[in-house]
Amino acid sequence: MQRRSSAVGGDPGLDRVAALLGIETEFHDALGVAHRTSDEALAALIASFGLPAEPHEAAAAIAAAHCTKLGLAPAIVIAAEDPEPRVALRPPRGTGLVEWRCTLEDGDERQGAAEPTPCGEGSARLTLPAGLPLGYHRLALVAGNVTAEAALIVAPAQSHLPAQLGEGSRRWGLTTQLYSLRSGRNWGMGDFGDLRHLCSAAGKAGASLVGLNPLHALFAAEPRHYSPYSPSSRRHLDPLYIDVTAVPEFAHGGCVDEAALAAARASRFVDHWAVAALKRPALEAIFRRFRVRELDAAGAPIGARGQEFCDFRRERGRVLTAFATFEALHEHYYRDGRAFSWRTWPEKMRDPNSRAVADFAKAHADRVLFFAFLQWEADRQLAAAAAAGQKKGLSLGLYRDLAVGVDPNGADAWAEPELLACGTAIGAPPDALSRAGQNWGLSPVNPLRLRQRAFAPFIEALRANMRHAGVLRIDHVMLLQRLYWVPQGLPATAGAYVKYPFRELLRLVALESRRQRCAVIGEDLGTVPAGFRAAMEAAQVLSYRVVAFERDGDGRFLQPSAYPALSAASAATHDTATIKGFWLGRDIEWRRRLGLYPDETAAAAEASGRRRDREQLLEALAGEGLMARERFGEFLLPDGTPVYGRALGKAVLAFLSRSRSRLMLVQIEDVAGESEQANLPGSSGGHPNWRRRMAQRLDEIVDGGALQRVARLIAAGREISGRNG
């Protein structure tokens, strides 16, 4: 156990405030090592909530944030199935009946009066009638001459689960890092045109979905900020994915530098700067043509596409306007390569509600309109890709990915800075992927502020990413219960877990999942709290299972029959080695090369462990009759040297296809036999994270037979799994 930096037991005042905030002062990491948070880290974490330094004042501020007048919480989530839904309150002494009025989402009203049930120490519970409709309502109470209001959210216990993922189903999907797709028609990175092609091909091959990396908006003014998991906004799309040639107003003549285009297409890695340099002038020209043909001088529609654009702007409302304004401001202040963060802008421009920002938006109205146009076109093309896949049999459609947080320098942080905990970052304690822990540089949401906002930012992020999707993957889904916060200036090992309102957030996921008819996968890898997976299963959220991590107590690979039914099973993820890379130890080679191991002992231990893993994987394949033991020598030489062959990759996919998991996910890298992974956790340079491109063109993979061969193999395994129950 790591000791606190001060006296044994730590500072009682800090401990008390930490308990009120849900900061866990002790935890075990994924490697089983116990940690106790230092007083220095604890004080920094408490300060990041925006609370007074004095413990008594901080405690009072926390209490005030948790409830308003009458002790009513700012947002109340009640269970739709509860026969006696109760609301906690603190009525004035001697109060008899409490009058209540519930204004439903559709404008209808329910009202009544009841005597609250005392619960001790001045608190009470008011019982509301059962059967209130699902949705977002307003509750008003009158107790004596005191009135109070709160958001009242009625939510179900379980997320949407379509028939394709129902009991006994055995579906599969193809996943890709969209930017990595190489084709003869894209402009140096995969785009929505490639996605349309991939969705159609996957549907024809028998896949039920196509899974994607986060498509979140990054930074248009600085395309070299390219991690999809470090977005500027989770509520908008990255316009670099627009297929420029598919925009109706595109006119090729003279607007593209053919030499630069050829260089971008031939590049080994995605050169985001070069892609942006090609696409931005073309999109600017497209918008000018659109502006003249479809909108009048005031921005009102004069054509069919103009009307669709205006409808989109009206639907997305203030959120789109704020984002487009940020993009225009960011472009304005970042022209000379400085002022990347909005926190360095003139003070009056840091407030999205200031008169100065409104004046800027008015003076640059066409520029704000341009960035809104890009969002509309990206959304239109994403919808078209989803529709193309469903037309060819992609029954679940797109699987989108929601990142765990946002970049503190981006649009979402600028629009709602009070929502974030300043001076801290989301990360992870030491685990098998990064023994030094991780700092992801993303600002955590302040749970006190989130409740005060009636969870609206979380709900908006869910809705935005369920759009045009049949499945949503929530990255690091443990965020619903807790997140690991790392104080600024301290190492990743010095952080602590901070609790979130798990019951409420899980209910909100279920409510939006039902409304959008979108199933949910929770990426539950790493350090998972006790009981968490059981709660997610009860809520019909699919668990995320990766072959390399599915072991028994002796470290042996679990057989396919041991996988939970309500799960999505995969051979790898973007953060782990591909099948070929795992076998050859490419991830270990990279970590050695980049000095990511704390010492040579740790490096040697992982290399030794990988040798055992190879032997155990062969045994697991043999146990399923997928690999004859006399063939082991083809893939593992007597001295332990690994040799990769496609037969091994096929056997691993066949093994996974026999799992009880209702959904199997196959990376396109494993279809193509790639050895390199998209991201190497813990590396900040040296490894081309989020820039890798497929070695083969998309048409070679999906039309050249590779996808069809894998599809037949998987279909056979899924059928065997279904027969075995």
Number of C-alpha atoms within 10 A of each C-alpha: 10 11 14 19 15 11 9 8 11 18 16 10 13 19 19 16 23 20 13 13 20 16 24 19 21 14 17 15 17 17 13 11 13 13 20 19 22 20 19 15 22 25 17 20 25 21 18 18 23 18 16 15 13 11 18 13 13 23 19 13 14 18 14 14 15 16 19 17 17 19 19 21 24 21 23 22 22 22 21 21 14 15 12 15 19 19 17 20 23 22 25 15 9 8 13 14 16 18 17 21 16 22 18 19 15 9 9 9 13 12 14 13 17 13 15 21 14 15 12 7 7 12 16 19 17 23 17 18 13 14 14 20 13 18 19 18 22 18 20 17 23 17 21 15 7 12 14 17 20 21 23 24 28 23 26 25 19 20 28 24 21 14 10 15 20 12 12 17 20 25 24 26 26 26 23 22 23 21 26 22 25 27 21 13 15 22 27 30 27 26 26 27 22 24 28 20 16 25 30 24 23 25 24 18 20 20 28 30 29 31 26 19 20 25 27 25 24 28 22 19 20 17 17 14 15 20 15 21 23 24 30 29 26 31 23 25 25 23 28 25 24 25 21 26 17 12 16 12 16 17 15 10 6 8 14 15 10 11 9 16 20 13 15 22 21 15 15 15 19 25 20 20 16 18 21 21 16 21 21 15 13 19 23 14 15 19 22 13 16 18 20 12 16 19 20 13 8 8 15 13 19 14 14 12 15 19 15 15 22 19 14 18 19 12 11 14 11 11 16 21 18 21 26 25 27 26 22 23 21 22 19 12 18 16 12 9 10 10 17 19 17 22 17 13 16 11 11 12 20 19 17 19 12 12 12 15 19 14 11 15 21 13 11 14 16 17 19 23 20 20 21 24 22 20 23 23 20 24 20 18 21 25 17 17 23 25 18 21 28 21 15 18 20 26 18 26 27 32 28 25 27 24 24 24 25 26 22 26 20 24 30 25 20 23 19 12 18 15 23 26 24 21 19 25 27 26 24 26 28 21 17 12 16 18 18 18 22 24 23 21 17 22 25 27 26 18 20 21 18 20 22 19 15 20 20 12 17 17 15 15 16 21 17 17 26 26 18 21 24 26 28 23 26 24 19 19 24 25 23 20 19 20 23 25 28 31 26 18 11 14 13 23 19 20 32 29 22 22 19 23 16 16 15 21 18 22 23 25 27 24 25 22 25 18 15 18 18 27 26 26 24 25 19 21 16 18 17 16 13 8 8 15 17 12 14 21 18 13 20 20 29 29 25 23 24 18 20 18 16 16 13 11 7 6 13 18 21 18 20 21 15 14 21 18 23 24 23 26 28 23 25 22 19 20 14 20 25 27 28 22 20 22 25 21 20 17 23 20 14 16 19 15 12 15 13 18 19 11 10 11 10 13 18 14 11 16 15 12 12 17 18 14 18 20 15 15 18 22 19 20 21 18 14 15 12 18 19 13 13 8 11 17 12 13 20 18 11 10 6 14 12 17 14 19 13 13 11 21 19 20 19 20 22 23 25 28 31 26 29 27 33 26 26 27 28 27 23 24 27 23 22 20 21 18 19 24 25 22 20 23 19 18 17 10 9 10 18 16 19 21 20 21 23 24 15 15 16 22 17 14 19 21 13 12 12 15 20 19 15 18 22 14 16 25 21 13 20 27 16 15 22 16 10 11 13
